[in-house]
Amino acid sequence: MGPLNPLNDPAVIYLRAMLGVRLDRLREDGDRDAGASAIEWAIITAILALIAITIGAVIQRLITTKANSIKTE
């Protein structure tokens, strides 16, 4: 028995087909709402970036506080 190819899994084939259909629809209808859609994506991306930066800063602060509390005698 040879190595299994995960790309031949029925679920992956189905997802690739559904993505292909959606991409075709976007290519056909993309010109109508392209401006509004781009602005929406930019806002969503900015919000997600702010959330990621905030979480990173909180984690860094917690790690720094914990590291500074370790006694090194």
C-alpha positions as CSV (number, residue, x, y, z in Angstrom):
1,M,0.0,0.0,0.0
2,G,1.5,3.3,-1.1
3,P,1.4,6.6,0.8
4,L,-2.0,8.2,1.1
5,N,-2.6,11.4,-0.8
6,P,-4.8,13.7,1.4
7,L,-5.8,15.7,-1.8
8,N,-7.7,12.7,-3.0
9,D,-9.9,12.7,0.1
10,P,-13.6,13.2,-0.8
11,A,-14.0,16.1,1.6
12,V,-11.0,17.9,0.1
13,I,-12.3,17.3,-3.4
14,Y,-15.7,18.7,-2.4
15,L,-14.2,21.8,-0.8
16,R,-12.0,22.5,-3.8
17,A,-15.1,22.2,-6.0
18,M,-17.1,24.6,-3.8
19,L,-14.2,27.1,-3.7
20,G,-14.0,26.9,-7.5
21,V,-17.7,27.7,-7.8
22,R,-17.4,30.7,-5.4
23,L,-14.3,32.0,-7.2
24,D,-16.1,31.9,-10.5
25,R,-19.0,33.8,-9.1
26,L,-16.7,36.4,-7.6
27,R,-15.0,36.8,-11.0
28,E,-18.3,37.3,-12.7
29,D,-19.8,39.6,-10.1
30,G,-16.6,41.2,-8.8
31,D,-16.9,44.5,-10.7
32,R,-20.2,45.6,-9.1
33,D,-19.3,45.8,-5.4
34,A,-15.5,45.8,-5.7
35,G,-15.0,49.2,-4.0
36,A,-17.2,48.5,-1.0
37,S,-15.9,45.0,-0.6
38,A,-12.3,46.2,-0.6
39,I,-13.1,48.7,2.1
40,E,-14.9,46.1,4.2
41,W,-11.9,43.8,3.9
42,A,-9.5,46.5,4.8
43,I,-11.5,47.3,8.0
44,I,-11.8,43.7,9.0
45,T,-8.0,43.2,8.4
46,A,-7.2,46.3,10.5
47,I,-9.5,45.1,13.4
48,L,-7.9,41.6,13.3
49,A,-4.4,43.2,13.3
50,L,-5.2,45.3,16.3
51,I,-6.6,42.3,18.2
52,A,-3.4,40.3,17.4
53,I,-1.1,43.2,18.4
54,T,-3.1,43.6,21.7
55,I,-3.0,39.9,22.5
56,G,0.8,39.9,21.7
57,A,1.4,42.9,24.0
58,V,-0.5,41.3,26.8
59,I,1.3,38.0,26.5
60,Q,4.7,39.8,26.3
61,R,3.8,41.8,29.5
62,L,2.8,38.7,31.4
63,I,5.9,36.8,30.4
64,T,8.2,39.8,31.3
65,T,6.5,40.2,34.7
66,K,6.8,36.5,35.4
67,A,10.4,36.4,34.2
68,N,11.3,39.3,36.4
69,S,9.8,37.7,39.4
70,I,12.1,34.7,39.2
71,K,14.8,34.8,41.9
72,T,18.3,34.2,40.6
73,E,20.5,33.8,43.7
